[in-house]
């Protein structure tokens, strides 16, 4: 029965068609399928049969080793071939470089391509620095890049960075300052104090000899209050191109007292930011306020803001935010701002509200007011008195989280084209013409809704019927609404018929709310 266990087979596997090299594999193949009665019936092998099977297995293992060795040899050949292929691909790319169209581009066009690649500025703390990368390709590209000083003058030194990047930033900054020529540096620079002979990162020290190129200087809040340390390394340095100056009232005063800011012929923008300060500033920094056109007074008292405003007759834009940490201080005196066009205020208490009663702004075109969670009404803001006193005609009015509204001042805004509020916008005068905002085309409503949906839709339809239809109407229904609002899908249909562009965020969710509320 031993002979019936296996059938002897031999196969030849060709490895090379040219030399007819092949590998021969001989093996004992068991009977397959249903004809294998030993496996099918479960018969136990005899001792002689078991010995024969063990010999067959050993022979198969030997053949497997032969095949494994051959496969390894073939893999080695494939690896060599792949390596040769990669080398040839690199070689071909180098050959094709002789014919590359970019080699024939005019320098002017190549320069424009490089400008697009580098973007508006380069962050010196990032891993990839495009100007350095492009200038390392070839002599032509390097010469082209070095002929673009504006790219090298457009870099960003972040306010915070990892210690591991300091050495890289130091080297990069030296390169950028070298090839940027004498062009102004438009990105904001963050001042760092040189304390006890050590400056954080020792990067800012490279910028000091180039102070005549600075256009924007930011003085961080966390700097020490020691006047002997502040700005000692800037004494004697000129800032002829400084356009923007930002810092706390204390830091700006300390710098001005040392004469750092005594000559700023280009200064047009000042940001006073007392974030984290808990005391009322005692003095106003001696700056060329008369030439400032953009002013931000952030987290300062109302009286201090008004004191600064009296020094800024040329101001065009003013942004103010009150400080809830400081005790209220009543502003005194009045100030006329003949060139002010944009006014933005965040009202934290009645003292900041009273600032409007102290201003005259005949050129005002945009007014934005934001209320915090304080118990005062809109009548305390003096909007009506401001508009009447100034005889101004704003085109944009933005009221964010306003309290109960006295809409009498809306009658003073016939040229308004944008509003972020709602009131009696369908009221008419004796002639039947719209009394409030007859030219209004864009209206956005959001936040807590305390009027009824029916009255709102009536207002929109009334304006449409009187020939003063809204072109764009956005009703944000994702906020809170009182049960009296009573919104349903029929109102959306009516609005679609009366408005060209209608946007109703939260429409479906609010319909479900009122349906459940009625139940």
C-alpha positions as CSV (number, residue, x, y, z in Angstrom):
1,X,0.0,0.0,0.0
2,X,3.0,2.3,0.3
3,X,3.0,2.9,-3.5
4,X,-0.5,4.4,-3.3
5,X,0.4,7.2,-1.0
6,X,2.1,9.5,-3.5
7,X,2.7,10.0,-7.2
8,X,6.2,11.3,-8.2
9,X,6.1,14.6,-10.2
10,X,8.7,16.9,-11.7
11,X,8.2,20.5,-12.9
12,X,10.6,23.0,-14.5
13,X,10.1,26.7,-13.9
14,X,11.7,28.9,-16.5
15,X,13.7,31.9,-15.2
16,X,15.3,33.3,-18.4
17,X,14.0,33.1,-21.9
18,X,17.4,34.0,-23.4
19,X,19.6,31.3,-21.8
20,X,16.8,28.8,-21.0
21,X,17.8,28.9,-17.3
22,X,15.3,27.1,-15.2
23,X,14.8,25.5,-11.8
24,X,13.5,21.9,-11.5
25,X,11.2,21.0,-8.7
26,X,10.6,17.3,-7.9
27,X,8.0,16.3,-5.3
28,X,5.7,13.5,-4.1
29,X,2.1,14.5,-4.6
30,X,-0.6,12.7,-2.6
31,X,-3.8,11.4,-4.2
32,X,-6.3,14.3,-4.4
33,X,-10.0,14.5,-3.7
34,X,-12.3,11.5,-3.2
35,X,-9.8,9.1,-4.6
36,X,-7.6,9.5,-1.4
37,X,-9.1,6.6,0.5
38,X,-6.7,7.0,3.4
39,X,-7.8,10.5,4.3
40,X,-11.4,9.8,3.4
41,X,-11.8,6.6,5.5
42,X,-9.6,7.7,8.3
43,X,-7.3,4.7,8.0
44,X,-4.3,4.8,10.3
45,X,-0.9,4.6,8.5
46,X,1.4,1.7,9.1
47,X,4.9,2.3,10.4
48,X,6.3,1.9,6.9
49,X,3.8,4.3,5.4
50,X,4.5,6.9,8.1
51,X,8.2,6.7,7.4
52,X,7.5,7.2,3.7
53,X,5.4,10.3,4.4
54,X,8.1,11.8,6.7
55,X,10.6,11.4,3.8
56,X,8.2,13.1,1.4
57,X,7.7,16.1,3.8
58,X,11.5,16.4,4.2
59,X,11.9,16.4,0.5
60,X,9.2,19.1,0.1
61,X,10.9,21.3,2.7
62,X,14.2,21.0,0.8
63,X,12.5,22.1,-2.4
64,X,10.9,25.1,-0.5
65,X,14.3,26.1,0.6
66,X,15.6,26.0,-2.9
67,X,12.7,28.2,-4.1
68,X,13.2,30.6,-1.2
69,X,16.9,31.0,-2.2
70,X,16.0,31.6,-5.8
71,X,13.3,34.2,-4.9
72,X,15.9,36.1,-2.7
73,X,18.3,36.1,-5.7
74,X,15.5,37.4,-7.9
75,X,14.6,40.1,-5.4
76,X,18.2,41.2,-5.2
77,X,18.1,41.6,-9.0
78,X,14.9,43.5,-8.9
79,X,16.3,45.8,-6.2
80,X,19.3,46.5,-8.4
81,X,17.0,47.1,-11.4
82,X,14.8,49.5,-9.4
83,X,17.9,51.4,-8.2
84,X,19.1,51.7,-11.7
85,X,15.6,52.9,-12.8
86,X,15.5,55.6,-10.2
87,X,19.0,56.8,-11.2
88,X,17.9,57.0,-14.8
89,X,14.8,58.9,-13.9
90,X,16.9,61.4,-12.0
91,X,19.3,61.5,-15.0
92,X,16.4,62.1,-17.4
93,X,15.0,64.9,-15.2
94,X,18.4,66.5,-15.3
95,X,18.6,66.1,-19.1
96,X,15.1,67.6,-19.5
97,X,16.2,70.5,-17.3
98,X,18.2,71.8,-20.3
99,X,15.0,72.1,-22.2
100,X,12.7,73.3,-19.3
101,X,10.5,76.3,-20.5
102,X,11.1,78.1,-17.2
103,X,14.8,78.5,-18.2
104,X,13.7,80.8,-21.0
105,X,11.2,82.9,-19.0
106,X,12.0,86.6,-18.8
107,X,13.3,87.7,-15.4
108,X,10.3,89.9,-15.0
109,X,7.9,87.0,-15.4
110,X,10.0,84.8,-13.2
111,X,9.9,87.5,-10.5
112,X,6.1,87.6,-10.6
113,X,6.0,83.8,-10.2
114,X,8.3,84.0,-7.2
115,X,6.2,86.7,-5.6
116,X,3.1,84.5,-5.8
117,X,5.1,81.6,-4.3
118,X,6.3,83.6,-1.4
119,X,3.0,85.2,-0.6
120,X,2.5,88.4,1.4
121,X,5.0,87.5,4.1
122,X,7.2,84.7,5.4
123,X,6.9,83.4,9.0
124,X,10.5,82.9,10.1
125,X,9.5,80.3,12.7
126,X,8.0,77.8,10.2
127,X,9.9,74.8,8.9
128,X,9.8,75.8,5.3
129,X,10.9,79.3,4.3
130,X,10.0,79.8,0.6
131,X,12.4,82.7,-0.2
132,X,15.4,80.7,1.1
133,X,14.1,77.6,-0.8
134,X,13.8,79.3,-4.1
135,X,17.1,81.1,-3.9
136,X,18.9,77.8,-3.3
137,X,17.9,76.2,-6.6
138,X,20.4,77.8,-9.0
139,X,22.3,80.9,-9.7
140,X,19.6,82.4,-12.0
141,X,16.9,81.9,-9.4
142,X,19.2,83.2,-6.6
143,X,20.0,86.3,-8.6
144,X,16.3,86.8,-9.3
145,X,15.3,86.4,-5.7
146,X,18.1,88.7,-4.5
147,X,16.7,91.3,-6.9
148,X,13.3,91.3,-5.1
149,X,14.1,93.1,-1.8
150,X,10.4,93.6,-1.1
151,X,10.0,89.8,-0.5
152,X,12.9,89.9,1.9
153,X,11.4,92.9,3.7
154,X,8.1,91.0,4.2
155,X,8.7,88.7,7.1
156,X,6.9,87.8,10.3
157,X,8.6,87.3,13.7
158,X,5.9,85.7,15.9
159,X,5.4,86.9,19.4
160,X,5.8,83.4,20.8
161,X,8.0,80.6,19.5
162,X,9.8,77.5,20.7
163,X,13.3,77.7,22.0
164,X,14.4,75.1,19.5
165,X,13.7,77.5,16.6
166,X,15.6,80.5,18.0
167,X,18.9,79.6,16.2
168,X,17.1,79.1,12.9
169,X,15.1,82.3,13.3
170,X,18.3,84.2,14.2
171,X,20.0,83.1,11.0
172,X,17.0,83.7,8.8
173,X,16.4,87.1,10.2
174,X,19.9,88.1,9.5
175,X,19.5,87.0,5.9
176,X,16.1,88.8,5.4
177,X,17.4,92.0,6.9
178,X,20.5,91.8,4.7
179,X,18.6,91.4,1.4
180,X,15.6,93.5,2.2
181,X,17.6,96.7,1.5
182,X,16.2,99.7,3.2
183,X,12.5,99.0,2.5
184,X,10.0,99.4,5.3
185,X,9.0,96.4,7.4
186,X,5.2,96.2,7.2
187,X,4.6,93.3,9.5
188,X,4.0,94.2,13.2
189,X,7.0,93.8,15.4
190,X,6.6,92.7,19.1
191,X,9.0,94.6,21.4
192,X,11.0,92.4,23.8
193,X,12.8,93.7,26.8
194,X,16.5,93.5,27.2
195,X,16.7,92.6,30.9
196,X,20.0,92.0,32.7
197,X,21.8,91.7,29.4
198,X,19.4,89.0,28.2
199,X,16.6,89.3,25.7
200,X,14.1,86.5,25.3
201,X,15.3,84.7,22.2
202,X,17.9,87.4,21.4
203,X,16.1,87.9,18.1
204,X,14.6,91.4,18.6
205,X,18.1,92.8,19.1
206,X,18.8,92.2,15.4
207,X,15.9,94.5,14.5
208,X,17.0,97.5,16.6
209,X,19.6,98.8,14.1
210,X,16.8,98.7,11.5
211,X,14.3,100.8,13.6
212,X,14.1,103.4,10.8
213,X,12.3,100.7,8.7
214,X,9.7,99.8,11.3
215,X,6.1,100.6,10.4
216,X,4.2,98.8,13.2
217,X,5.3,98.3,16.8
218,X,3.4,96.3,19.4
219,X,4.3,96.5,23.1
220,X,3.0,93.4,24.9
221,X,1.1,93.7,28.2
222,X,3.4,91.3,30.0
223,X,6.5,93.5,29.9
224,X,7.9,94.6,33.3
225,X,6.9,98.0,34.8
226,X,10.5,98.9,35.6
227,X,11.0,102.2,33.7
228,X,14.8,101.8,33.9
229,X,14.5,98.6,31.8
230,X,11.8,99.5,29.4
231,X,13.1,100.9,26.1
232,X,16.6,101.5,27.2
233,X,17.9,99.8,24.1
234,X,15.7,102.1,21.9
235,X,17.1,105.4,23.2
236,X,18.5,107.3,20.3
237,X,16.9,105.1,17.7
238,X,14.8,106.9,15.1
239,X,11.3,105.7,14.0
240,X,10.6,107.8,11.0
241,X,8.3,105.3,9.3
242,X,6.3,104.1,12.3
243,X,2.7,104.1,11.2
244,X,1.0,102.0,14.0
245,X,1.8,102.0,17.7
246,X,0.1,99.7,20.1
247,X,0.5,99.3,23.9
248,X,-0.9,100.0,27.3
249,X,-1.3,103.6,28.5
250,X,1.6,103.0,31.0
251,X,4.0,101.6,28.4
252,X,3.3,104.3,25.9
253,X,3.7,107.0,28.6
254,X,7.0,105.4,29.7
255,X,8.3,105.3,26.2
256,X,7.3,108.9,25.5
257,X,8.9,110.0,28.7
258,X,12.2,108.5,27.6
259,X,11.9,110.3,24.3
260,X,11.4,107.1,22.3
261,X,8.3,108.5,20.6
262,X,9.2,112.1,20.4
263,X,9.6,112.1,16.6
264,X,7.0,110.0,14.8
265,X,6.2,111.9,11.5
266,X,4.4,108.9,9.9
267,X,2.3,107.9,12.9
268,X,-1.4,107.5,11.9
269,X,-2.8,104.6,14.0
270,X,-2.7,104.2,17.8
271,X,-4.1,101.3,19.8
272,X,-4.4,102.0,23.6
273,X,-5.0,98.6,25.1
274,X,-5.0,98.3,28.9
275,X,-5.9,94.6,29.0
276,X,-5.4,93.3,32.6
277,X,-4.7,96.8,34.0
278,X,-6.7,97.5,37.2
279,X,-5.9,101.2,37.8
280,X,-6.9,104.4,36.1
281,X,-4.1,105.8,34.0
282,X,-2.7,109.0,35.5
283,X,-1.2,110.6,32.3
284,X,-1.6,110.6,28.6
285,X,1.5,109.8,26.6
286,X,3.1,112.7,24.8
287,X,2.5,111.5,21.2
288,X,1.8,113.4,18.0
289,X,-1.9,112.9,18.5
290,X,-2.8,115.7,16.1
291,X,-1.8,113.5,13.2
292,X,-3.5,110.3,14.3
293,X,-6.3,109.1,12.0
294,X,-7.2,105.8,13.5
295,X,-7.6,105.3,17.3
296,X,-8.6,102.4,19.5
297,X,-9.1,102.9,23.2
298,X,-9.6,99.4,24.6
299,X,-10.5,98.6,28.2
300,X,-9.9,102.2,29.4
301,X,-12.2,104.5,31.3
302,X,-14.6,106.8,29.6
303,X,-12.9,109.9,31.1
304,X,-9.5,108.8,29.9
305,X,-10.8,108.0,26.4
306,X,-12.4,111.5,26.2
307,X,-9.1,113.1,27.3
308,X,-7.3,111.3,24.5
309,X,-10.0,112.3,22.0
310,X,-9.5,116.0,22.7
311,X,-6.0,115.6,21.4
312,X,-7.0,114.0,18.1
313,X,-8.7,116.5,15.8
314,X,-7.8,114.5,12.6
315,X,-9.3,111.2,13.7
316,X,-11.3,109.3,11.1
317,X,-11.9,106.0,12.8
318,X,-12.4,105.4,16.5
319,X,-13.0,102.1,18.3
320,X,-13.7,102.1,22.1
321,X,-14.3,99.3,24.6
322,X,-14.9,100.1,28.3
323,X,-13.3,98.3,31.2
324,X,-15.5,96.6,33.8
325,X,-12.5,96.3,36.2
326,X,-12.1,100.1,36.6
327,X,-14.6,102.1,38.7
328,X,-17.0,104.2,36.7
329,X,-15.7,107.7,35.9
330,X,-18.0,110.4,34.5
331,X,-16.5,112.0,31.3
332,X,-16.3,115.8,31.5
333,X,-16.0,118.3,28.7
334,X,-17.0,118.1,25.0
335,X,-15.0,117.3,21.9
336,X,-15.7,117.9,18.2
337,X,-14.4,115.4,15.8
338,X,-15.0,117.0,12.3
339,X,-13.4,114.1,10.3
340,X,-14.7,111.1,12.3
341,X,-16.5,108.7,9.9
342,X,-16.5,105.4,11.7
343,X,-17.4,105.0,15.4
344,X,-17.6,101.6,17.2
345,X,-18.3,101.3,20.9
346,X,-18.8,98.5,23.4
347,X,-21.0,99.9,26.2
348,X,-20.1,98.4,29.6
349,X,-21.7,101.0,31.9
350,X,-23.6,104.3,31.8
351,X,-20.4,106.3,31.9
352,X,-19.3,104.9,28.6
353,X,-22.8,105.5,27.3
354,X,-22.4,109.2,28.2
355,X,-19.5,109.5,25.9
356,X,-21.9,109.9,23.0
357,X,-23.4,113.0,24.8
358,X,-19.9,114.5,24.7
359,X,-19.2,114.1,21.0
360,X,-20.0,116.1,17.9
361,X,-19.4,114.1,14.7
362,X,-20.7,115.9,11.6
363,X,-19.0,113.5,9.1
364,X,-20.1,110.3,10.8
365,X,-21.0,107.5,8.2
366,X,-20.9,104.3,10.3
367,X,-22.1,103.8,13.9
368,X,-21.7,100.5,15.7
369,X,-22.9,100.0,19.3
370,X,-22.6,96.8,21.3
371,X,-24.3,96.4,24.7
372,X,-23.1,94.2,27.5
373,X,-25.3,92.7,30.2
374,X,-25.8,96.0,32.1
375,X,-29.2,97.4,33.2
376,X,-29.5,100.5,31.1
377,X,-31.7,101.4,28.2
378,X,-31.0,102.7,24.8
379,X,-32.3,106.1,25.6
380,X,-29.3,106.6,27.8
381,X,-26.9,106.3,24.9
382,X,-27.7,109.7,23.5
383,X,-28.0,108.5,19.9
384,X,-30.7,111.0,19.1
385,X,-28.9,113.9,20.7
386,X,-25.6,112.9,18.9
387,X,-27.3,112.8,15.5
388,X,-29.2,116.0,16.1
389,X,-26.2,117.9,17.5
390,X,-23.9,116.6,14.8
391,X,-26.3,116.9,11.8
392,X,-24.7,113.8,10.4
393,X,-26.2,111.3,8.0
394,X,-24.8,107.8,8.8
395,X,-25.2,105.1,6.1
396,X,-24.6,102.1,8.3
397,X,-26.0,101.5,11.8
398,X,-25.2,98.4,13.8
399,X,-26.9,97.7,17.2
400,X,-25.6,94.5,18.9
401,X,-27.6,93.1,21.8
402,X,-29.5,96.4,22.3
403,X,-31.9,96.8,25.2
404,X,-35.5,98.1,24.8
405,X,-35.4,100.5,21.8
406,X,-36.6,104.1,21.6
407,X,-36.7,104.4,17.8
408,X,-37.1,108.2,17.6
409,X,-33.5,108.5,16.4
410,X,-34.3,106.4,13.3
411,X,-36.3,109.3,11.8
412,X,-32.9,111.2,11.7
413,X,-31.4,108.6,9.4
414,X,-33.0,109.0,6.0
415,X,-29.9,107.9,4.1
416,X,-29.3,104.7,6.0
417,X,-28.7,101.7,3.7
418,X,-27.8,99.0,6.3
419,X,-29.3,98.1,9.7
420,X,-28.9,95.3,12.1
421,X,-32.1,95.9,14.1
422,X,-35.8,96.1,13.8
423,X,-38.4,98.6,15.1
424,X,-41.3,100.6,13.6
425,X,-39.9,100.3,10.1
426,X,-43.3,100.5,8.5
427,X,-44.4,103.8,10.2
428,X,-45.5,106.5,7.8
429,X,-45.8,110.3,8.0
430,X,-48.8,112.4,7.1
431,X,-48.1,112.0,3.4
432,X,-48.1,108.2,3.6
433,X,-44.3,108.0,3.0
434,X,-42.1,105.9,5.2
435,X,-41.0,107.8,8.2
436,X,-38.0,105.7,9.1
437,X,-35.2,104.6,6.8
438,X,-36.9,105.0,3.4
439,X,-33.7,103.8,1.6
440,X,-33.1,100.7,3.6
441,X,-32.3,97.8,1.3
442,X,-30.5,95.3,3.6
443,X,-31.8,94.2,7.0
444,X,-30.4,91.5,9.4
445,X,-32.3,90.5,12.6
446,X,-30.9,88.1,15.2
447,X,-30.6,87.5,18.9
448,X,-33.5,87.4,21.4
449,X,-36.8,88.0,19.5
450,X,-39.4,89.8,21.6
451,X,-41.8,90.9,18.8
452,X,-44.4,88.9,16.9
453,X,-43.8,87.2,13.6
454,X,-47.0,88.6,12.3
455,X,-45.9,92.3,12.9
456,X,-42.5,91.6,11.4
457,X,-44.1,90.1,8.2
458,X,-46.6,93.0,8.1
459,X,-43.7,95.4,8.2
460,X,-41.8,93.8,5.3
461,X,-45.0,93.6,3.2
462,X,-45.9,97.2,3.9
463,X,-42.5,98.4,2.7
464,X,-42.9,96.3,-0.4
465,X,-46.3,97.8,-1.2
466,X,-45.0,101.3,-0.7
467,X,-42.2,100.8,-3.2
468,X,-39.5,100.6,-0.5
469,X,-39.0,96.9,-0.5
470,X,-36.0,95.2,1.2
471,X,-33.6,93.6,-1.3
472,X,-32.0,91.3,1.4
473,X,-33.6,90.2,4.6
474,X,-31.9,87.8,7.0
475,X,-34.0,86.6,10.0
476,X,-31.8,84.5,12.3
477,X,-34.1,82.1,14.1
478,X,-31.4,80.1,15.8
479,X,-31.5,82.3,18.9
480,X,-34.2,82.6,21.6
481,X,-37.7,83.7,20.9
482,X,-40.6,84.5,23.2
483,X,-43.8,82.3,22.9
484,X,-45.6,85.4,21.5
485,X,-43.4,85.3,18.4
486,X,-45.7,82.6,16.9
487,X,-43.7,81.5,13.8
488,X,-45.0,79.2,11.2
489,X,-44.3,78.2,7.5
490,X,-46.9,80.6,6.1
491,X,-44.9,83.6,7.2
492,X,-41.9,82.3,5.3
493,X,-44.0,82.1,2.1
494,X,-45.2,85.7,2.6
495,X,-41.6,86.9,3.1
496,X,-40.4,85.1,-0.1
497,X,-43.0,87.0,-2.0
498,X,-41.9,90.4,-0.6
499,X,-38.1,90.1,-0.5
500,X,-35.7,89.4,-3.3
501,X,-33.0,87.6,-1.2
502,X,-34.4,85.8,1.9
503,X,-32.3,83.9,4.5
504,X,-34.0,82.2,7.4
505,X,-31.5,80.2,9.5
506,X,-33.2,78.0,12.1
507,X,-36.7,78.2,10.3
508,X,-37.4,74.4,10.6
509,X,-36.3,74.1,14.2
510,X,-38.3,77.1,15.3
511,X,-41.5,75.8,13.6
512,X,-41.1,72.6,15.6
513,X,-40.6,74.5,18.8
514,X,-43.9,76.4,18.5
515,X,-45.8,73.3,17.4
516,X,-44.7,71.5,20.6
517,X,-45.3,74.6,22.7
518,X,-48.9,74.8,21.6
519,X,-49.4,71.2,22.6
